[in-house]
Amino acid sequence: MSYPVISLFSGAMGLDLGLREAGLDIKISQDFDPWCVKTAEANGHKSIPGDIRKLISEDPECRFLLEPAGLVPGEAFAVVGGPPCQPFSTAGKRLGTNDPRGSLFMEFIQAIRVIRPRFFVMENVKGLLSVPLKHKPLKDREDKHLEPEELPGSAFEIIKETFTELGYRIVYGVLDAAHYGVPQFRERLVIIGSRDNEDIFLPKPTHFQIHQDPASRWNTLRDAIEVLENEPVGPCASFSPERIKFLREVPMGGNWRHLPEELIPIAMGGAYQSGGGKVGFYRRLDYNQPAPTLVTSPVQKATMLCHPTQDRPLSVREYARIQQFPEDWKIEGGISDCYRQIGNAVPIGLGKAIGQMLIAVANNEAMIKTRRLRGTSVHQNMNEIHHSAVEQIAVGKAE
């Protein structure tokens, strides 16, 4: 059976690769970043370059996606992507609006409206759940001194309502990639929609902090990169000599708090008196834990990602292994371009779990149906976890 997928805001194709591992077929990808397009093409994938706002404005029927994918409306198994989160944070402040109706989210919606896929998958930052709805009327947006109007509800409420108006049943929640075999703590908001009111669900965890089977425990940084210890480092950013001097005082798993007391004010500078835990300052990673969330640069002072045993940042190759990219996957561009693409990607393990769920639902194979549950205490606990973590919205049903 074929599972054709159209990918938007594809980046380095982390989500796409995960879906591909699950058995889905990525027919076409699209991205604004020319390096992401070159990455896709270097690995033999079709990618449509350009600003999706302009592309859809000029072609609202999305022929620029459907035709190269060889599909007509209603045929796509899924449309997937992560509209950039900046409109709900930094860019939102600059434009004076946290209203998703003025963001790239609407291009994602237009694609779903026209393409009518059986499923859609949208991923984003977990902070989107709590962003207040602020809106500056279009005629006032050029006035930088005019404060946006705060409206009742939240930006996420608008997103839910918009998906529902399209006729899609949705489930959503914050998923941590560590629970799906990724050697990294990485929380992302995942929204999954079903056109045909099928029983979709958030993919169940496959890896746990504690488990009797080693194969089912969280994967650690050691599992991902220790094998590279004695190999050439390859492309890698660098710390300044001053920062290396301080990092040499930090043990594996430590940070600025492990510096000699007399060095802390010097190393921290103005941040020394600021609030917060500041856990990313002079952070040396721990081989025996999943990595913290990879950022777009491992050398920033507040979010350092120093190698566990070497006095350098994580390399580009180590970044790729933590995100589970295949060894032969080419990332195009300079060092900073590579870090940015990999750091922004959805980990492959999380994408694979989502794809497996979609296929299981599509084939009506997701559940073993029984007359009653045995081992009731275990199953009751699992059901309680499920119902507390997931909110489902069915079109036409009262909440």
N, C-alpha and C positions, 0 to 999 in steps of 0.2 A: 504494500500500500504506500502511496506517495503522501508526503507531508510537506508541501511547499510553503516556504516562509519568506516574507518580505521584511527586511531589517532596516530600521531607520535610526539615525544618530548612532551609527554602528561602531564608531571608534576603531580600536584595534581588533574588534570582532570577538571579544571574550565571551559575551553572551551567545553569539552565533556559534562559536566553536563548541560550547557546552551543549547547545541544542543539537548540533550536528552529531556529537558523541551519543546523544540519546536516540538518534535515528531520523531527525528532521532534515529537510533539504533546504538550505539557504539559497534561494534563487537570485536574489539581488540585495545589495546593501547600499546605503546612502549616507554621506557625511559632508559637512562643511569644511572640515580640516583637510587640506590637501595631502598632508602626510598620512592621515588615516586612509584616504583613498589610495595612496601609493602602497600602503601596507597591504590593503586588501588585494590590489592588483598584483603585487609581488608574490602573493600566495595563491594566485590563480582564481580569484573571485571577481565577479562583476561588481562594480561600485559606481554609483551615480554621484558625481561631484556637484558642489554648489550649495547655495543658501536655499533651504527647503521652503522658506517663505516665498521667495521669488519663483521657485519651481512650481509650487502649488498655485500661486497667484496667476501664473501664465498658463497653467494646465490643471484646473481644479478637478478634472476627472482622473487625475493621476495616471495618465497614459505613460508618463515617463518612468513609472515604476512597473505598471502592469505589463506593458509590451515587452521590455527586455526580460521580464520574469516568465513570459509565455503564459500569462494568466488573464482571466476576465473576472469582473466582480463576482464575489461569492465562491471562487475556486480556492483562494488561499487558505491554507490550514491555519496560519497565524500571521499577524503583524506584530513585531516586537520592537522595543527600543526604549531609550531613556532620554526624554527631552531634557536639555540642560537645566540644572537646578538653579542657576544664577538668578533668574527672574524672581525667585522666591527668597533671595537673600541679598547678596551684594548689588546685583543689578536692579533688584527691586527697590532698594533704597535710593539708587541713583535716579531711577525713573519715577520714583514716588508712587509705585504701585506694587502690591503683592497679589494682584488679581490674575489668576491663571488665564482668564479670557484675553489677556493682552500678552501672552507668552507663547513660546514655541509649542506648548501643550496643545494649542488649537490646531497646529499643523498635523500633529499626531492624530487628533480627533478627526480632522478632515480626511486623512488617509483611511482611517477605520470606517468612516461614514461611506466613503466611495468604494473601497475595496471589499468591505463586508466579509472579513475573515471569520472563520469558525471560532477562533480564539484570538485574544490579544494578550500581550505581556508588556507592562510598563514598569520600569524600575526607576527609583529616584532616591534622594537622600531621606533618611527617616525624619528629619526635621520638618519635612513638608506637612506631616500630620498636624503640627501645632502652629503653623504659620498663620497669624491673624489676617483676615481679609482687609486689605487697604487699597483704596482705589482713588486715583486722581483723574477727573474727567479729561478726555482727550484734548479739549481746547485749552486746558490748564497745564499740560505736561511740560511745556517749555518754560514755565515759571518755576525756577529752582527754589524760590523762597516760599512757595505755597505748599503747606503741609498736606499730605494725602488724607483723604477722608477715611476713617475707620468704620467699616461696615459690620453688621452682626454676622456671626458665623466665622468660618475659616476658609482659607483657600482650598483646603482638601474637600470641604463640603461641596464646593463648586465642581470640583473634579468628579466626585462621586455622582452628583446629579447629572453631569454631562454624559458620563458613561451610561447611566441608567436611561437617559432620554434617547440614547442610540439604540436601546433595546437589548443591552447586554447585562447578564447576571454577572456580578463581580464578587471576588473574594480578595482580601488584602491583608497585609501584615508585615512586620519587620522581621526579616530573616537574617541570621548570622551565618556567614559562609563556613565558619568552623564546624557547624553541625552537618555539613555536607562534604566532609573530607578535605576541605581547603585548609592549608597550613597557615591560617591567618584569621584573626578576628575582624570581621567586616560586616557591619550591619547595613542593610539596604531595605527600603520600602519596596515591596513587590505587589503590584496590582494585576490580577488575572481576570479576564473577562470571557464569557461564553455567549455566543450569539444565539445558540439553540437551547439555552436554559439547562445545560448539562451540569452534572454534579461535580464541578471543579472544586479543588481544595488547595491549600498551600502544601507544597511537597513536605512529606514527613522527614524528620531528621534521620540521617544514616550513621552519624558519628556522635559520640558522647564523651564527656569529660571522664566518666568512670564506666568501665565496661569489662566484662570478663574475657572478651575476645579482643586481642590487640588490634585486629583489623577494623574493629568498630569504635576504637577510641579516636579522639581528636588527633589529627596529624600535626606535627610540630615543625618548627623551623629546621631542626636537625634533619628530619625526614626529607625536607625540600632541598637543602643547599649544602649539607656537610660533605657530600660527595665531591663538591667542587673545591674543597680546601686546598688541594695540591695541584690544581689546574691553573693555567693563566687566567688572570682576573677578567681580561677583556674590557670593553667600554665601561667606564666608571667615572662618576663625579669624584670630587676630592674635597676634603676639609682643609681649612687654613692651618698653617703650622701652629697657631695659637690654640685652635680648638683641639687639634691632635694632642697637644701637651696636656690639656685637661682630660681628654678622653682616656689617655693612658692610665689615669688614676681611677677609672671607673671599672668595676668588675662586671662580668657577664650578668645581665639582668638588672644592672644598676642604672642610676642616672645622676643628676647633679647633687642629689642628697648624699651620695657616697663619696663625694670629693672631700679632701681634707678641709676641715672647718675654716681655716684661714684663707683657702682659695675660693670658697663659694662666692663671696661678694664680688671678687674680681671676675670670676668666670661668668656670673649671671648678669653683671652690669645693672642696668635700670630695671630688669625683670626681677631682681632680688627682692624688691619691696612691693611687688605687685601681688595680687591675690591669686587664688587658684592653685591646683596641685603642681602645675608645670612639669608633668611627668615626661614630656618629650625633650626637655633640655638635657643635653649630654647623655642621651639614652643609648646604652649598649644593649643590643638584643640578647635574648636568652634562647639558646639552642633547644631547651627542654619545654618550651611553650609554643603555641601558635604565634606567628608574628603579629604585631599590631597592624592596624589598617595601613596599607601602603598609600603614601601621598604622592603627589606629582613631582616632588623633588625630595631626596633623602638628606639634603644638607642644610635645610632651613634650621635656624637656631632652636625654634620652639618645637620642631617635629623631626629631630635627628633620628636617622635609622642607621646606627653604626653596627658593623659586622660584629658577631659575638666574640671572635678571637683575634681579628685583625683591625688595625687602626685606620679604617677607611669606611666609607658608606657602603651599603649594599650595591652591588654592580647591576648593570642592566640585565645580565643573564640571570642573576639571582632574583631580581624583581620578577622576571618572566616565569621562573620556576615556582615562585610563591603563588603567582596567579594561575599556575598550571598550564601555561601555554606549551604547545608541543615544542620539542627541542629544535625542530626544523622550521618553526614559524618565523618568518622574517618581519622585523619591525623596522620600518624605513625612517630616515631622518637622522639628525644629530643626536648627541647624547640626551640633551634636554627634551627633544621631541620624543625619544624612545621612553624616557621616564614618564613623561606626561601621558602618552598613549597607554602604557601598561598600568600606571597608577590609577587611571580613570576607568579601567576595564572592569566588567563583571567577571569574577573568578569562574573558571570553566566548570568546576564542580557544582556550583550553584546553578549555572545555566543547564547543566545536564539533568539535575534533579527536577527542574521545572519542565524540561522537555519530556522526561520520563512520565511525569504526572499527566501532561497533556495527552500523550499517546495512550496511557492506561485508561483515562477517562473516555477518549474517543473510541476505544475498543471495548468499553464497558468491562474492563478487567481490574479496576482499582480496588475492588472490595471482594473479600470472601464472605458470601452470605451464609449465615447460620440461623438456626431457630433461636438459639440463645447463646450468650457469652459464657464461656467457662473461665475459671481463674478470675472470678468477678472483681476481686480487689485490684488486680493489675489493670484489667480493662477499664474499670471505673476511673482509676487514676489517669490513664491515657486519655479517656474521653473528656475528663475535666480539664486537662491541659489543652486539649484541642479546642474545646468550646470557649475557654478563657482567652485563647490567643488569636482566634479568628472571628471576624465579623463578616457574615455573609449577607448580601443584599440581593434579593430576587425581585425581578421586575414584576410589578403587578401584585406583589404580596405585601401585606401590612407588616411593618417592623414591630 
